[in-house]
Amino acid sequence: MDPAALAALILVVGIAVFLLLGAPISVGVGLSATLAMFVILGVENGVLTAAQQVFRGINSFPLLAIPFFVLAGVIMNNGGIALRLINAAKVMVGKMPGSLAQTNVAANALFGAVSGSAVAAAAAIGSTMGPLQAKEGYDKRFAAAVNIASAPSGMLIPPSNLMIVYSLVSSTSVAALFVAGYIPGLLWAATCMVIVYVYARKRRELRFTDKISIAQGAKTILIAVPALLLIVVVIGGILAGYFTPTEGACIAVIYSLVLSFIYRSIKVKQLPGILMDATRTTAVVMFLIGVSSIMGFVLSFAKIPAMVSEAMFGISDNPVVLLLMIAVVLLIVGCFMDPTPAVLIFTPIFLPIVMSFGIDPVHFGIMMVFNLCIGTITPPVGPVLFVGAKVAGVSIEDVFRRLLPFFAALIVMLMVVIFTPSLSLWLPTTIGLIAP
């Protein structure tokens, strides 16, 4: 058998076998890619090249943004910032039917926007909002579904670690991706709010909302302003060119730490535990990126992207059909794989295909992230689904039934995002990050 074909076979079958055995995706990718490398270069040269690829994959200044944004998110999760954002969200949407559930959606969008983590948002906001909604008569399973469905909006609203990973693989501007994520991220949150509105309108006990005076609302917003300013400082500084995304991530860490000390919600003795939590998450992500570089070398040598492209164009050369095929594949992949490895594996395969018929890589990046965000709330792997269900104390089976309307609405919104490129490209083009 041709070495390239054998390497491709070992890579694909190896990853599938390791996944079926329950091995971590990083281990499956790393071992399978290294075995494929042995076929290409021999054992001695394969080991050396694999090690070089791992180092090359993580030896990137922009990647330093990830550990710092992760650390900032952990600090915020422990620093009392979530409660202030919840109060601010309640002022913003408190007059809508189903106000507490609407607050949950808005708070997840706000917290995700400052932390960049859907899992952290589901845990921090859900643990606070769940008991409050239960007291107001909300079905516990529906309240959990609202929290789970709305949490991934923060992966689209910057800063987003997933977009940083995509920018690394696709050589796309991080700033352009960050700005492009605003409208789709807000549309995700708005979609969840519409579902909550429909639910609340059918239940008389949830139509009435607490009245908040103008003075009380202004005071609540004022208290939350320092936390909200983090978005302005970090994203505004990046767009204005005052600092890079990596430097912005460092500023996010310092800002969130100082703010938590001012709020007196973090003590010095908690810092080692916070650093350890951030280190564990960062180690997993960086190791995955490193071993994915080995896989990228094998993919290039075996010409797998070209083979996939030829196969897809053999089915249809219609851009609409091809985009739908890619969307379906990513939706299925998202059910079984975390977003980060999915971006690392499938971007090199699908990006050349979509660019061949004129799709902007920034638009494709938003489409891909939106697609994989749906996977985070879908069994059997969905990390946000499992965290949200655990926080709410409900079973996956019960909450999944309540999630079905959200799935349907979000898939419709995904189609809107895919086939309306201006939703992703208008803001970065207007600002000048993308050439018109």
KERONU-349082 format. One record per atom (N, C-alpha, C, CB): z, x, y. Coordinates in pm, whole numbers, plus 50000, padded with zeros to 5 digits. Glycine has a CB too. Example, Ala and Ser with C-alpha at 12.3 -4.5 7.8 and 13.67 -1.06 7.14 Angstrom:
BEGIN
507805131949431/507805123049550/507805132049670/509055113149553/507085128549775/507145136749894/507875129050003/505725140849940/
// end
This chain:
BEGIN
500005008549880/500005000050000/500005008850124/501234990450001/499315004350226/499265011550353/500685013250409/498365004050455/501055025350459/502415027650511/502815017650620/502535041750566/501885014150708/502205004750815/502554991050758/501035003550914/501764986450660/502024973450599/503334973550522/500864969450506/503604984650450/504854985750375/506054985950468/504844998350287/505924993150580/507024993650679/507284979850736/506685003550792/506224972550764/506374958950818/507064949950716/505004953050857/506674951250590/507274943150483/508754946150468/506554945550350/509094959050468/510504963050454/511324957750572/510624978450446/510764958450692/511484953950812/511764938950804/510674957350939/510734931150778/510874916550780/511764911750665/509484909850771/511474916650543/512254912250426/513694917250437/511604917450295/513844929650484/515194935350496/516074927250590/515104949650544/515544923750708/516334915850804/516694902250744/515554914050936/515724895950677/515974882850616/517064883750510/514684877350554/517014894050425/518004895650318/519404897950376/517614907450225/519484906650476/520804909550536/521384897050603/520684920850640/520514889150666/521004876850728/521524867050623/519884870250811/520814866050512/521244857050403/522554861750341/520164856250295/522764874950342/524014880450287/525174879150385/523814895050250/524874874750507/525934873050606/526294885550683/527144867850539/525464895950676/525724908250749/525484906050898/524834919850697/526184913150985/525914912151129/524454915251157/526824921651209/523874908451254/522454910151285/522144924551324/522044900651397/523074931251392/522834945051433/522734954251312/523954949951527/523564951851211/523524959851088/522224957151013/524734956550998/521854944351003/520604940950934/519394947251000/520434926050929/519324946251132/518194952051205/518184967251193/518244947851354/519364973451212/519444988051209/519074993851074/520824992451246/519634988550966/519344994050833/517904991250791/520304988150729/517404979250817/516034975850780/515034984450857/515754960950806/515264986250986/514354994351067/514395008951026/514704992951216/515585013850990/515705027850948/514985030050814/517185031850936/515135020750720/514405021850592/512895021650615/514805010350497/512455013050707/511035012650740/510585025750805/510735000950834/511475031750882/511165044650945/510985055550839/512285048751044/511765054850731/511605064650622/510205064050562/512665062150512/509675051850549/508325050250494/507295056350587/508015035350471/507515055150716/506545059850815/506575075050829/506815053450951/507785080750838/507925094950873/508585103450765/508705096250998/509035097550656/509815105050559/511275104450595/509345119550551/512135108150499/513575106550519/514105115550630/514315109550390/513785128450625/514355137750723/513905134450865/513955152150688/512595133250885/512095129951018/512475115751059/510575131551023/512585106850959/512965093050989/514365092051045/512845084450865/515305099550984/516695099551033/516755104851176/517595108050941/516065116051199/516065122251332/515465112851436/515305135451330/514325106951404/513655098051500/514475085351524/512245094251448/515095080151419/515935068151435/517095070951530/516475063451298/517725082551513/518835086251602/518345087751746/519495099351555/517175093951763/516615095451897/516305082051961/515355103951892/515805072651880/515465059351932/516725051851976/514715051351827/517805053251900/519065046751938/519535051952072/520155049051830/519515065352087/519945071352214/519035067152328/519975086752202/517725067252300/516755063552402/516945048952445/515325065752351/517285040352349/517435026152380/518595023052473/517615018452254/519685030552460/520865027652543/520995037152661/522115028352459/520125047352669/520175056952780/519395051352899/519595070752737/519975040852959/519295033953068/520305030253175/518565021353016/520035034253298/520945030853409/521085015753428/520455037353538/519975008053426/520114993453443/521014986953338/518754986853439/521074992853218/521904986953112/523394988053142/521614993752980/523764997153232/525174998253270/525684985453335/525385010053364/524754977153383/525174964453444/525864955553342/523974957153505/525444956453216/525984947353114/527484949253092/525244949452982/527974961653063/529424962853043/530244958953165/529764977053005/529714961553284/530474957853404/530484942753427/529904964953527/529354936053404/529344921553416/530224915153308/527904916053407/530224920953187/531104916053080/532574917353123/530854923752947/532924928953177/534294931353221/534674921653334/534474945953269/533754919453429/534024909953537/534274896053482/532844909553637/533484892053380/533674878953319/535024877553251/532584876353219/535454888053181/536764887553113/537884886753216/536964900053023/537754894253326/538764893653432/538854879553490/538444903953544/537704873553517/537684859953573/538294849853476/536264855853608/538034851953349/538544842753247/540064843153239/537954846053111/540634854653277/542094856253273/542734855453411/542444869653209/541904854453514/542434855953649/542634843353729/541564864553723/542644831853664/542894819453738/541744814453822/544054821353825/540594820853810/539444816753889/538854803753839/538374827753888/538924801553707/538354789353648/538974776753708/538554789353496/540294776453725/540964764553777/540524761453919/542484766353773/540344771554000/539904769454138/538484764354144/540024782354218/537634769154052/536254764254047/536214749853997/535404773353956/537104746353904/537194732453857/537564723153972/538224731253742/538544727154051/538964718854165/537834717254266/540194725054233/537104728254290/535964727454383/534884718354329/535394741454410/534634719254199/533614710854137/534004696054146/533394714853989/535294693154133/535754679254140/535514673454279/537244678354104/535674681654382/535394676954518/533904673854533/535824687554621/533044682254471/531594680654485/531064668254415/530884692854431/531584665154298/531014654254217/532044643354186/530454659654087/533194643554255/534294634554220/534014619854243/535484638254297/532984616354323/532714602354350/531694596354255/532224600654492/531184604354162/530184599454067/530864592653949/529284610954018/530214582653887/530774576853763/530984587553658/529834565753707/532114586753589/532444597153492/532784610153562/531284599353396/533584609253668/533804620653757/534364632953684/534734616753869/535284630853589/535864642553521/534834649653435/537064638253435/533984642053366/532924648253287/531904654953377/532234637853197/531594648453491/530694654753588/531294667653643/530374644953704/532604667353663/533304679453709/533184690553606/534784676353738/533294686953478/533144696653369/531784703653378/533314689753232/530724695753399/529374701353408/529254710853528/528324689953419/529704705953644/529594714053766/530434726853756/530034705953888/531634725553698/532504737253685/531904747553590/533894732953635/531274742953482/530604752353390/529484759853460/530064744953268/528714752653543/527634759253616/528194769653713/526784748853692/529274766053782/529884775353878/530504787353808/530944768253962/531254784653701/531924795653631/530894804653563/532924790253528/529874798453504/528814806453443/528094814953544/527824797653372/527964809653668/527274817053772/528054829453816/527024808053891/529364828853808/530144840553848/530514849653732/531384836253919/530464844353607/530854852453492/529654856553405/531854844953407/528584848553407/527404851553327/527564849053178/527034865753346/528624842153139/528884840052996/529074825252966/530124847952953/528234819752878/528364805852837/529594803752750/527104801252763/529874813252662/531034812152573/532324812252654/531044823652469/532414821352752/533604821952838/533764809052916/533524833852934/532654803552966/532724790953041/533204779552952/531354787453101/532664778652830/533064767952738/534554768852706/532234768652609/535054781152691/536474782952657/537374780152777/536724797052606/537034786152891/537894785053009/537894770953067/537464795053116/536704765253087/536614751953148/537014741153048/535184749353200/536594742552923/536904732552822/538384731052795/536204735852695/539094742352794/540534741752765/541304734552876/541094755852747/540754734752997/541414727753109/540954713253120/541124734953240/539634711153109/539074697853132/539304688353013/537604698853161/539334693552891/539484685052774/540704676052779/539554693552651/541914681552799/543114673152805/543074663152921/544354681952818/542514667253035/542424658153151/541524646153119/541894665753274/540394648853052/539484637953018/540094628752912/538144643552967/540854634352819/541504626252717/542474616252781/542244635152616/543224620752884/544174611952953/543464600553026/545004620053051/542244603153072/541484593153147/540704583653057/540534599953243/540834585152925/540194575852834/538844580052780/540054563052900/538454592452806/537194597352751/537324599452600/536764610552821/536254596452529/536204599752387/536284614952373/534914594052320/537204619552291/537434634052277/536194641452233/538554636552178/535424635152146/534204641652095/533124642252201/533684634351971/533044631652283/532054631852391/532434642252496/531934617952455/533714643152528/534174653152626/533824667252578/535694651852650/534014669752449/533654682752393/532154685152403/534114683952247/531364674552376/529904675752383/529454678952525/529234662852334/530074672952624/529734675652764/530004690252797/530534666452860/531164695152756/531524709052782/530554718652714/532954711852735/530244715952588/529354724752510/527944724652568/529324720352361/527424712652598/526034711452644/525824717852780/525634697052649/526824717352867/526644722353003/526964737253019/527514714553097/527714743052926/528124757052938/526954766852949/528984760952820/525844765152873/524764775052880/524024775553014/523784772152773/524264766053104/523584766653234/523904779753305/524004754753322/525094785253278/525474797953340/524694809953290/526924800453318/524004808553175/523164819453126/521834820053200/522914817852975/521494809053269/520284808653350/520564811853496/519614795053339/521714806953545/522104809653683/522674823753691/523134799053735/522134832453776/522564846553777/524004848253827/521634854653865/524614859653786/524044870453704/524044866953556/524834883353725/523004871253484/522854868053343/522584880853264/521704857753321/523474883853170/523284895753086/522014894653002/524504897952996/521684882452962/520504880452879/519234884052957/520434865952829/519224881053084/518054884553167/517954899653186/518144877553303/519084906253190/519064920953201/518434926953076/520504926553222/518804921552959/518224926252833/516714923552831/518904919352713/516314911552874/514884908252876/514124917552971/514664893652919/514724920453086/514044929253183/513834943153125/514854930253313/514794947753043/514684960852980/513504961052883/515984964652907/513374950652802/512334950252700/510954947952762/512624939252598/510904939952868/509624935852926/509214943853049/509684921452963/510114952853095/509854960653218/509614951353337/508644969953198/510424940953346/510324931153453/511484932953550/510314916753397/511294929753675/512324931053778/513534922253747/511754927553916/514704928353743/515934920753720/516174911053836/517154930253704/515944915653958/516174907154075/515264894854070/515914915054205/514004896654033/513084885254023/513534875453916/511654890153993/514014880453803/514504871753696/515754864153741/514814880053570/516654871253809/517864864753858/517514852753948/518744874753934/516644855054045/516284844554140/515524833454069/515444850254256/514664837053975/513874827053902/514744817753820/512864833953811/515944822053783/516804813953699/517544802853771/517774822653633/517574803153905/518374793353978/517924778953954/518324796354125/516654776053978/516184762153967/516274757153822/514734761054017/515774764653721/515954759853583/517414758153544/515294769353486/518284767153592/519714765853561/520324753453621/520464778053610/519964750453745/520464738353810/519874725953744/520134738553959/518624726753698/518014715453627/518734712853495/516524718153602/519174723653429/519964722053305/521224714053334/520324736053243/521954718253440/523194711353476/522904696853517/523914718753591/521834694753594/521484681153639/521144672153520/520304681653737/520464677753421/520134670153300/521404665253231/519294678653204/522384674053219/523664670153157/524364659453241/524594682453142/524274660653373/524904650753460/524284636853444/524814655053606/522974636453424/522294623653403/522804616953275/520764625653396/522954624853168/523464619253042/524884613953062/523444630052930/525714621453133/527094616953160/527074604153243/527894628053234/526204603453342/526094591553427/525774579153344/525014593553535/524784580453255/524394569253169/525564565053080/523164573053082/526264574953026/527424572152939/528514564853017/527974585252879/528814569853137/529914564253215/529594550253266/530254573453331/528354547653299/527964534453351/528164523453248/526504534553397/528134527153120/528304517253014/529774514652982/527584521852889/530664522353044/532094521053015/532844518553145/532634533852944/533304506253159/533924501953286/535094510853326/534394487453274/535874515253226/537064523153259/536744536853317/537914524853136/535484541153303/535114554453354/534314553653483/534324561953249/534094541553533/533284540353655/534074543753780/532734526153668/535364541653775/536184543653894/536644558153904/537384534153894/536674563054022/537024577054044/538184578054144/535804585054095/538884589054136/539964591554232/539364594854369/540884603154183/539964589154472/539494592154607/540154604954656/539794580254704/539334613554711/539834626154765/539594625854916/539144638554699/540664627754991/540514627655137/539694639555185/541894627655204/539134638155303/538324649055359/539174661555377/537714644755495/540404659755423/541284671255445/541614678255313/542574666955516/541924670055210/542244675755079/541034682855019/542744664754983/539864676555033/538644682654981/538334695755050/537484673154996/538484696055182/538204708255259/539154719455218/538314705555410/540434715855197/541424725855156/541084731555018/542834719855154/540664722654925/540324727054790/539124736354791/540034714854700/538104732754867/536904741154877/537264754554940/535804734154960/538124754255042/538524766655111/539224776155015/539424763555230/540074770554928/540774778854830/539804785254731/541814770454754/538714777954699/537734782954602/536684792154664/537054771554535/536624792454797/535584800454865/535584815154823/535764799555016/536744821854815/536714835954773/536044838054637/538134841454767/536284828754543/535644829954411/534134827454423/536274820054311/533754817554501/532334814254518/531594825354593/532174801054591/532304832354680/531674843154757/531204854654667/532644848554861/531784855454548/531354865954455/529854864854429/532144864954322/529364852354414/527934850354391/527124855354510/527624835354364/527604852154629/526884856054751/526874871254766/527534849554876/528024877354742/528134891854759/527244899354659/529584896254743/527344895654531/526624902954427/525124900254434/527164899354289/524734887454426/523314884254424/522684886954560/523104869554385/523384883554667/522864886254801/522664901154825/523804880654907/523604909254780/523474923754797/522304929554720/524754930554755/522094924154597/520974928854516/519634925254582/521044922854373/519524912754628/518274908254688/518004915054821/518304893154708/519064918054895/518884924655024/518604939655010/520124922555110/518774944654888/518484958754864/519634968054897/517314962754943/520834962454919/521984970854950/522474978354827/523114962355009/522304972454709/522684979354586/521864974054470/524194977654558/521854981554363/521114977954241/521944967854160/520794990654155/521334961354059/522124952353973/523324959353909/521244946653865/523154972053872/524274979353811/525404981253911/523804992953758/525054985054033/526074986654137/526684973054172/525464993254263/525864962654169/526374949154193/527394945054088/525234939154197/527144949153963/528094946053855/529424953053878/527504950153718/529364965553926/530604972953956/531384965854068/530284987653999/530654961254169/531294954054279/531924941054227/530274950954392/531244934354132/531784922054074/533114924654005/530784915953974/533224936153935/534474939653868/535594941653971/534294952453784/535314949554074/536334952454176/536734939654248/535814962954277/535734931754286/535994919354360/536854909754278/534664912554399/536464907554151/537204897954067/538614903054036/536454895353935/538764916254022/540084921853995/541004920354117/539964936753955/540494923854234/541284922354357/541654907754379/540494927754479/540684898754357/540934884454376/542004879354279/539634876454358/541954884054155/542954879854055/544344884854092/542574884953916/544424896954147/545724902154192/546234894254313/545604917254229/545304890254402/545704882254517/546244868654471/544514880254615/545564862854371/546014850054315/547274851654230/544894843854230/547634864154199/548804867454116/548704861253977/550094862654184/547484860853926/547244854953793/547024865653687/546054845653798/546944878153727/546824889353634/547874899753669/545384895553637/548524905053566/549494915753586/548914928853534/550844912453515/549434939753587/548924952953548/549014955153398/549694963953621/550074949953335/550264952153191/549204944853108/551664947453149/548474935253169/547414928253097/546094935953097/547194914553159/545964945853183/544694952853198/544214959753070/544814963053307/545094966452993/544594972452868/543954962352773/545724979452796/544564950452761/544004940052675/542664935052728/544974928552662/542554933552860/541304929152922/540204939452898/541484926653073/540534952252917/539554962852894/539124963352748/540124976352936/540064960852656/539734961052514/538794949452478/541014960352429/539054937652534/538164926152509/536754929052557/538704913552578/536654934452677/535334937652734/534644948552653/535474941952880/535434958152604/534854969252526/534274964152395/535924979852498/534974955052328/534474949652201/533124942652222/535494939752140/533054934252322/531814926952350/530694936652386/532014916852463/531004946252472/529994955952516/529494964352399/530554964952624/530404968552312/530014976952198/529014969752108/531244981052117/529264956752085/528354948952001/526974948252064/528914934751978/526924945252193/525644943752263/524884956952268/525864938352407/525584967852304/524904980752319/524424986252185/525824990852387/525214984252080/524774988651947/523524981051904/525894986751843/523514968151934/522364959851900/521124964551975/522644945151932/521274967852103/520134972752181/519644986052125/520534974452330/520584994752084/520205007752029/519395006451901/521435015952003/519874998451806/519154997151678/517854989451697/520034990151574/517794980951799/516544973751826/515454983151874/516784962751930/515844994551929/514845004451969/514155010451846/515505015652053/514915012251737/514295016751612/513285006251565/515365019351502/513714993551571/512834982851530/511574982451617/513564969451537/511734984851748/510584984951837/509574995651799/511034987051979/510075007251757/509185018051712/508405013751589/509995030951682/509105007351494/508445002851371/507444991751401/509494997851270/507814982451488/506904971651526/505614977251584/507574962251627/505764987251671/504594993251734/503715000351632/505015003051844/504345008051542/503575015551442/502865006151345/504505025051364/503574995651302/503004986251205/502064976051269/504114979151133/501994976251401/501114967251476/501424952451446/499634970251443/502714949651432/503124935951403/502804926351518/504614935551373/503054930251646/502684921051754/501204917251752/503014927251889/500354927051721/498914924151715/498584914651600/498104937251699/499264916451486/499024907751371/499464893451401/499754912951247/500634892051466/501114878751501/500174872151602/502554879451559/499724880151697/498794875051798/497514869951734/498464885951902/496944877851643/495714873851575/495924861151494/495204885151484/497074860251428/497364848351346/497474835851432/498664850351267/498154837151548/498334825551635/497004821551699/499374828651743/496224831451743/494924828251801/493964822851695/494314840751869/494234826051568/493434820451460/493674805551442/493724827651330/494894801151479/495214786851473/494634779451593/496744784751467/494824785351711/494304779051833/494264789451945/495174766751876/493284788052033/493234796652150/493554788752277/491854803252163/494094776552257/494504768152369/495884772652418/494514753052328/496014776652545/497314781352596/498444771352576/497194784752742/498144758452592/499184748152576/499714748052433/498634734152613/498794748452337/499184748352196/499974761052162/497934747252105/499534772452213/500214785052184/501634785152242/499414796852240/501784780052365/503114779452426/504034770052347/503004774752572/503484758952300/504284749652218/504694756152087/503494736752191/503764763852026/504094770851902/505214780851924/502854777951847/505114788352033/506154798352064/507484791352090/505744806852187/507454780152163/508684772752192/509344767852064/508384760952284/508554762751971/509094757851844/509724769251764/507994750951761/509014780651760/509544792351688/510874796651748/508534804051692/510944797351882/512174801751947/513304791651928/511924804152096/512974778751927/514004768751901/514584770351761/513444754751918/513714773051664/514184775151526/514984788051516/512994775551427/514464798751577/515154811651575/516534810351638/514324822451649/516614802851750/517894801251820/518964794551736/517684793451944/518534786951635/519514780351546/520204790351453/518814769551462/519574801851431/520084811451332/520434825051390/519074813151223/520134827151518/520304840551574/520844839551716/518964848251572/521754848551752/522254849251889/521114852551985/523384859551900/521244848552113/520154850852208/519764865452229/520524844952339/520764874452234/520434888452264/519524894752160/521714896552276/519854894252029/518914899851931/517584892551929/519534899451793/517594879351956/516334871851959/515424876952070/516614856751977/516004879752186/515194885252297/514654898952261/516044886052427/515494907352201/515074920952166/513974920852058/516274929052116/514034911451966/513084911251856/511774904451895/513684904151736/511864893051965/510674884851984/509934887152116/511054870551975/510584893352214/509864896252338/508664905452314/510804902652439/508834916652240/507654925252217/506544918352138/508074937752144/506884907952062/505884900951982/505134890552065/506544894251862/505904882452143/505284871152213/504774874452353/506264860052221/505394884152420/505004886952559/503534890852572/505874897952616/503004899852487/501574903052499/500674890952479/501194913752399/501104881552394/500284869552369/500204861052494/500874861252252/501354858152557/501344849252674/500694856052794/502774845052709/500844869052805/500224876152917/498704876452903/500774890352928/498224875552778/496774875852757/496084863552814/496474876852608/496814852552832/496194841052899/496894837853031/496224828952807/497414848253096/497804847353237/499194842253267/496884838853304/500094841553169/501464837153196/502244848653258/502154832253065/502904846153370/503704856353436/504904860053347/504184851353575/505214873053332/506344876953246/507694871653295/506414892053237/507824869453426/509074863553477/509204849153430/509114864253632/508114841653439/508114827753391/508404827353241/506774820953421/507784836253165/508034836353022/509484839952992/507094846252952/510054848953070/511454852553050/512384840653069/511854863653146/512134832653173/512954820753196/512754810653084/512604814253333/511494808953042/511204799952930/511964804352805/509684799552902/511954817352780/512594822652660/514114820852665/512254837452642/514704823852781/516154822452796/516554807752784/516614828152931/515804798752848/516084784352839/516034779852694/515074776252925/514994784352624/514824780952483/516024785352399/513554787252429/516414797852416/517484803452335/518854798152375/517484818552346/518984793552500/520234787052542/520474774452460/520194783652692/519404767152428/519554755252344/520094759352207/518214747752330/519664770952159/520144775952031/521624778852028/519404788251995/522214782152145/523654785252148/524524772952124/524014791452281/523924761052135/524714748752111/524234741551985/524614739252233/523464748651903/522864742751784/523424749451658/521334744051787/523844741751558/524264748051432/523064753951359/524994737751342/523244763351265/524534767251208/525234778951278/524344770751065/524574785651374/525164797651434/525794794651569/524104808451450/525144786551653/525564783251789/526944787351834/525474769451805/527104798751903/528434803451943/529134794252040/528334817152003/528394788452134/529014779352231/529474766552161/528014775852345/528704761852065/529074749951988/530414752051917/527984746451885/530574763451851/531784766051774/532994768151864/531594778151685/532804775451974/533914777752067/534334764652133/533524788152174/533334756852179/533644744152245/534344734452153/532394737952297/533914733752026/534544724851929/535974729351899/533724724251800/536164742351887/537494747651857/538454744851972/537424762751829/538004747052095/538844744552212/539244729952220/538124748852340/538284721052186/538554706652195/539314701252074/537244699152211/539364709051966/540054704451846/539314693551771/541414699651882/537974694351771/537164684451699/536274691851600/536304675951799/535764684351502/534914690551400/533484692051454/534914682151271/532744701751396/531354703951436/530514691451409/530764716051359/530774684851296/529984673051259/530144661751361/530394668151119/531384659451405/531634648551501/531024651551637/533134646251517/531204663651685/530694666851818/529164667751817/531304679951868/528584671751705/527124673251699/526424659751721/526704679151563/527014649051668/526424635751689/526394632351838/527204624951612/527444635851910/527494633052054/526574642152133/528924634452106/526164653152073/525264662452141/523794658352134/525424676252082/523454649252042/522054645752021/521344641052148/521954635051916/521944632252232/521264628552357/521024640452449/522084618052430/521984649852451/521814661952534/520654670352481/523124670252537/520574671952348/519464679552289/518124673652330/519584679752136/518004660552315/516734653952347/516354656252493/516814638852317/517314654452583/517044655952727/516724670552762/518234651052810/517434679952701/517214694152732/515884699052678/518354702652675/515444693852565/514134697752513/513014692352603/513954692552368/513214680152655/512254674952753/512224683852877/512614660452793/513404688052924/513464696853041/512854710453010/514914698553088/512994715152886/512354727752846/510844726552861/512724731252700/510274715452819/508824713452832/508424713552980/508394700052766/509274707553065/508994707453209/508994721653263/510034698953285/509974729753222/510054743653268/508854751753219/511364750153220/508474749653093/507354757253036/506054754253109/507204754252887/505794741453134/504494737553187/504484735153338/504014725153118/505594739153404/505634739053550/506114752753596/506584727553605/505234762653595/505634776353628/506284777753765/504444785353621/505924769053859/506474770253994/507984768453996/505814759954085/508544761353899/510004759953894/510694773453879/510414750753779/510034782553807/510584795953787/510104805853895/510204801153649/508894804053942/508254814454024/508324811754174/506834815853985/508614799354214/508564796254356/509574804554437/508824781554377/510824804754393/511854812054469/511564827054477/513224809754406/511344833954362/511074848454373/509794851654450/510984854554234/508794842754445/507574844854523/507844843154671/506464835254479/508624832954706/508944830354846/509734841754907/509724817354860/510654847254830/511484858254879/510704871354886/512714860054789/509614872254808/508804884254809/509054893454692/509044891754934/509744888354588/510014896554470/508844896554374/511264891654399/507964886554386/506754885554306/505564883854399/506844873654204/504494890654374/503294889354457/502704875454437/502254900354422/502314868554547/501744855054534/500404855254462/501574848754671/
// end
